[in-house]
Amino acid sequence: MRSIEPGQTLEYTFVAKNAGIWLYHCSTAPMSMHIANGMFGAVIIDPTDLGTVDREYVMVASELYLGADGQSADASLLSALAPNAMAFNGVPFQYKAHPDPDEDQRARARVGRGRGPQPGDNLPRRGHPVRHRVARGRPRHPRRRVR
């Protein structure tokens, strides 16, 4: 890895061997501060046999380590792992009112992890799919996890 100066580009080529949702971020020091400032995103690699859906959601969970107004993330909060808030796609409480497809629609939700969440969360790890069937907001098989 190397730093890329303003105006420069660097192209990565890779073979997508495993399907899933993966985080990408820069490798320039201090990497943790860049990630804490939201400099990351999701790469989605679909399996070849993936079925179609009516609605699709991508949600990347992260933590916010807020600095002073207009400033970058607070490094002391980051070092202490003391976030100000949890967020999805950079917005705290964005999915307080959860995605709500119509009852007869098939939906796919992809959930990835940015900086954080803290250890002990229930989000899937490193691109592993977790499948749940839900009808009218009630899980049919709440304990069934397919990896």
C-alpha positions in Angstrom: 0.0 0.0 0.0 1.1 3.5 -0.6 -0.3 7.0 -0.1 -1.9 8.7 -3.1 -1.4 12.5 -3.5 -4.2 14.8 -4.6 -4.8 14.4 -8.3 -3.2 11.0 -8.5 -5.0 7.8 -9.1 -4.3 4.1 -8.3 -6.2 1.2 -9.8 -6.7 -2.0 -7.9 -7.4 -5.3 -9.7 -8.6 -8.3 -7.9 -10.5 -11.6 -8.4 -13.8 -11.7 -6.5 -13.6 -15.3 -5.1 -16.1 -14.8 -2.3 -19.6 -13.3 -2.4 -20.7 -10.9 0.3 -20.5 -7.3 1.4 -17.0 -6.0 2.1 -15.6 -2.7 3.4 -13.1 -0.7 1.5 -11.0 2.1 3.0 -7.8 3.9 2.4 -4.5 2.7 3.9 -3.0 6.1 4.5 -1.9 6.9 8.0 -3.7 7.5 10.3 -6.1 5.0 8.8 -8.4 4.8 11.9 -9.0 8.5 11.7 -9.9 8.4 8.0 -12.3 5.6 8.7 -13.7 7.5 11.7 -14.3 10.5 9.4 -16.4 8.3 7.0 -13.8 7.6 4.4 -15.0 4.1 3.6 -17.7 2.3 1.7 -19.1 -1.0 0.6 -18.2 -3.4 -2.2 -20.9 -5.9 -2.9 -20.1 -9.1 -4.7 -23.2 -11.1 -5.7 -23.2 -14.9 -5.9 -23.8 -16.0 -9.5 -27.1 -17.7 -8.5 -28.6 -14.8 -6.6 -32.4 -14.4 -7.2 -34.1 -11.2 -8.0 -35.9 -9.0 -5.4 -38.3 -6.0 -5.6 -36.3 -3.8 -3.2 -32.7 -3.8 -2.0 -31.1 -2.0 0.9 -27.5 -1.4 1.7 -26.7 -0.4 5.2 -23.1 0.1 6.5 -22.9 0.4 10.3 -20.3 2.7 11.8 -19.5 4.7 14.9 -19.3 8.5 15.1 -16.4 10.1 17.1 -17.4 13.7 16.7 -14.9 16.5 16.9 -15.6 20.2 17.3 -18.1 21.7 14.9 -16.7 21.7 11.4 -13.6 19.7 12.5 -12.6 16.1 11.9 -13.2 13.1 14.2 -11.9 13.4 17.8 -8.8 11.1 18.1 -9.1 10.9 21.9 -12.7 9.5 21.6 -11.5 7.1 18.9 -8.6 5.9 21.1 -10.9 5.4 24.0 -13.5 3.6 21.8 -16.1 6.1 23.1 -18.3 7.0 20.1 -20.9 9.7 20.3 -23.4 7.7 18.3 -23.9 4.7 16.1 -24.9 5.3 12.5 -26.0 3.6 9.3 -24.6 5.1 6.1 -23.1 7.9 8.1 -26.5 9.1 9.6 -27.3 8.4 13.3 -30.8 6.9 13.8 -31.3 6.7 10.1 -33.1 3.4 10.3 -35.1 4.2 13.4 -38.0 3.8 11.1 -36.8 0.6 9.5 -37.0 0.0 5.7 -40.6 -1.0 5.0 -41.2 -2.9 1.7 -44.8 -3.7 0.8 -46.0 -7.0 2.2 -46.0 -8.8 -1.1 -42.5 -7.6 -2.1 -39.3 -9.6 -1.8 -36.5 -7.4 -0.2 -32.8 -7.9 0.3 -30.9 -6.1 3.0 -27.2 -6.0 3.0 -25.5 -5.0 6.2 -21.8 -4.2 6.4 -19.6 -2.9 9.2 -17.5 0.3 9.0 -15.4 1.5 11.9 -17.0 -0.4 14.8 -19.5 -1.3 15.9 -18.1 -2.2 19.3 -17.3 -5.9 19.9 -20.3 -7.9 20.8 -22.7 -6.7 18.2 -24.8 -9.1 16.2 -23.8 -8.0 12.7 -22.5 -10.5 10.1 -18.7 -10.8 9.9 -16.6 -10.3 6.8 -19.1 -10.9 4.1 -20.9 -13.9 5.5 -24.6 -14.0 4.5 -27.2 -14.3 7.1 -30.7 -15.1 5.8 -33.9 -14.5 7.6 -37.5 -14.8 6.4 -39.8 -12.1 7.7 -43.5 -11.6 7.0 -45.4 -8.7 8.4 -42.5 -7.8 10.6 -42.5 -11.1 12.4 -39.6 -13.5 11.8 -40.7 -17.0 10.8 -37.4 -18.6 11.7 -35.7 -16.1 14.1 -32.9 -18.4 15.1 -32.1 -19.8 11.6 -28.8 -18.5 10.2 -27.4 -19.8 7.0 -23.8 -19.1 6.3 
